[in-house]
Structure formats: structure tokens, C-alpha cells
């Protein structure tokens, strides 16, 4: 739940209020009791991920991502050349399961 800053326009009382996002905006000042309270726009807070369940590799630096991409491209280039030579050598004429060629009888 977020913390909101409030200020009273009548008495200039400022305070923070910890409330749910769905809660209505407060209107009555707790100091003077007048209905001159307004919620202030804050700078906001950064998102903090605490606890287990977050991997340290989730948010890598740009330099790490660039070097990983270069490694991936260099390894995929050599494996694609090996795949193309394998596919050309595996293109042999087909034969039946007995290992010979099929013979047909003439009637």
C-alpha cells in the first residue's frame, strides 16, 4: 500500500497517510478539522524487489547483453555450417527396409 502526502490549505498542516489505492481521498484535516485537505503529487518511489524469487540474471547490463549476443552469433554461425554439410551427406537414395532395392515382378 502506498503512502500519500496531504496538505491542508487552511492551516498548512502537512502529513503522510498510509492508505490503499482504492481508498477515497481524505478531505478533512486532522489538525484543524476543516475540509480544505488536498493530496499532493509526489515524486513517487522506485520499485524495490526484495526477497527470494528474483534471479540476478533478470536485469543484466548492456555490455553483458552485447557480449552474450556476439557469443551466440559466433556459435550459431559454425553450427549452421555443420548442419548444411550434414544435410547434403544425408541425401542418399532411399531403399527398402531389407537393405536392397525394390524389384517388381512382370506378369
Secondary structure as UniProt FT lines:
FT   STRAND          3..8
FT   TURN            9..11
FT   STRAND          14..18
FT   TURN            21..22
FT   TURN            30..32
FT   STRAND          37..39
FT   TURN            56..57
FT   HELIX           62..89
FT   TURN            97..98
//
